[in-house]
């Protein structure tokens, strides 16, 4: 085994490659500060605590504003039946 030192990445980038000639590819810096990561960890903990409750509600579609407009499998989930 090599004796190498493990380090966390310094930056994180999102690169969207369209594959279409003439389109500009998009690159975003997605690096997070330790404060951002701490806040995210707290949100994850809160979410897990919520779902650990026996009476927690599991929504089929939690937020319609951020879901896809068409879902190949929506008819299988029988949303209309449960919403009535």
Secondary structure, DSSP 4 states (H G I P E B T S, - for coil): ---------S--EEEE---STTPPPEEEE----HHHHHHHHHHHHHHHHHHHSTT----SSS-GGGS-S--TTHHHHTHHHHH-
